[in-house]
């Protein structure tokens, strides 16, 4: 056999090796994360439920999902172990890492308008359009015939206006 015929097989074997290696690494990380769980840690299950770990056994985890609600899960049903800040942010809506020097975004657009000038008057160019009303309605051509148009000429009939019985 020549090198040209063996090359596709070598490439396939290399691709399979790389894919299994990355999958194995992810499995090891997930197992390490599940083994590092301690009582009091916030978790998210693979079903998307958030709870607090109450007790960790060999293959199971007892979690507290609310007042008086204790659930027993298999360890492999735990999707992620969350940090305390992340768990409190998601479950309780508590933000611990708010920056005091961050810009404050207003709830309404009133503070986004231009402020009055030093003399107390707002920009007159911006206020002028508000004083003048503009009619945005349609106008019929029958009310105001166009200049140079012959009023005796009837408009061309369109579909639905043929007058046939």
N, C-alpha and C positions, 0 to 999 in steps of 0.2 A: 504494500500500500504506500501511496505517496503522501507527502505532507499536506497536499491540497485536500485530499479526502478526509484526513484526520482533523483538520482545522475546525470544521463545524462542530464535531463532537467535543473537542477541547473547549471551545467557546461555551457550549451548552453546559458542560460540567462545571466550568468556572462560574457561570451565572447562577447555577443551582447552589453552589457552595456559598456565594455571596448572599443569596436570599435566605438560606437557612441560618447563616451566621447572624444576620441582623435580627431575624425572628427569635433566635435563641437568646440573644442579648436582651431583647424586649421582655421575654418571659422571665429571665433572671432578675431584671429590674422590678418587674411586677411582684415576683415572689419576695424579693427583699423588702419592698414597700409594705407588703402584707405582714411580713414577719416583724417589721419595726413598729407595728401598731401598738399603742399603749392605751390603757383606760383613760378616758378624758379626751382622746383625739377626735376631731371631727372627720367624718368620712362621707363619701358619696358612693352609693351602690351602683352596679351596672345598670340598674333600672332607673337611676336618677333620683333616688331618695336620699336625703341628707339626714344624718343622725350622729349621735355621740357614742363612742365605744364605751361600754360598761365593763365587759369582761372578755378576755381573749383566751381561747382554748387551742388545742392542737389543730383542729380542722374547722372549728366554728368560732363565730364572734357574736356575742350578745350586745345589742345596741339599744340605746334609749332614743326613741323617735319622738318623744313628747312626754308630757306629764302622765305617768302611769302606763305608758306604751313601751313594752320591751319586746324586741324582735330577735330571733335567732337566725343568723345567716351563715352560710358556708364561707370560708375565707376567700375562695375564688370568686365570690359574688361581690366583693368589695372592689369598686372601680378605681378609687383614688383616696388617699389619705391627705386631708387638707391641712394647711397651716391654720393657726388660731385666728389670725386676721382675716384670711380668706373665708373661713367657716362663718365667722361673725358677720362679715359683709354680706354673704349670700343668705344666711338663715335669718339673721336679726336686722339686717340693713344698717349695721354699725360700721362706720368708716373710721379707722384709726390713723390712716396715713394721709389725712387731708393736709394740704400745704397752705399755710396762712398767707404766703405771698403770691398765691395764684390769682389770676384775674377772676373776678366775679361776673358771671353771666346773668343778666337781668331776666326776670320772668316775663316781662312784657316789653313792647317796643317803645314805650314812652321815654325811656332814658336814652334811646338811640337817636332821637331827633336833635336838631341843632339847638344849642343853648342860645339864649339872648345875648346880644352884643353888650359892650360896656355901657352904652347909653340906655339899655333896657328894652330896645326894640329888636325883634327878630329880623332875619334877613328878608327884605321886602321882595326880592325876586322869588323867594320860595313861597311867600304869602300871597302873591298876586294871583296865581292860578286858583287858589281856593275861593277868592272873591267872585270870580267869573264862572257862571254855570255853562256847561256844554251840553247840547242836546245830542244824545247818541242814538236816537230812534231813527227808524227808516222813514223815508218820505216817499209817498206815491208820486209817480210821474204825472198822474192824472190831475193832481192838485196844482203842481207847478210844471207846466209844459216847458220843454227846453227851448231856448232861443233859436229861432230859425226853423223850428219844426212846424209842419203843416197840421193844424188841429183836425182837419177833415180826414186825414189818413188814419185808418184803423190799424192797431198793432197786429202783427202776424200771430195767428192762432197756433197754440202749441198742443201737445197731447192732452186729451181730456177736455179740450175746449173746441172741438170740431163742430159742434152744433148739430150733429147728426142724431136722428131719432131711431 
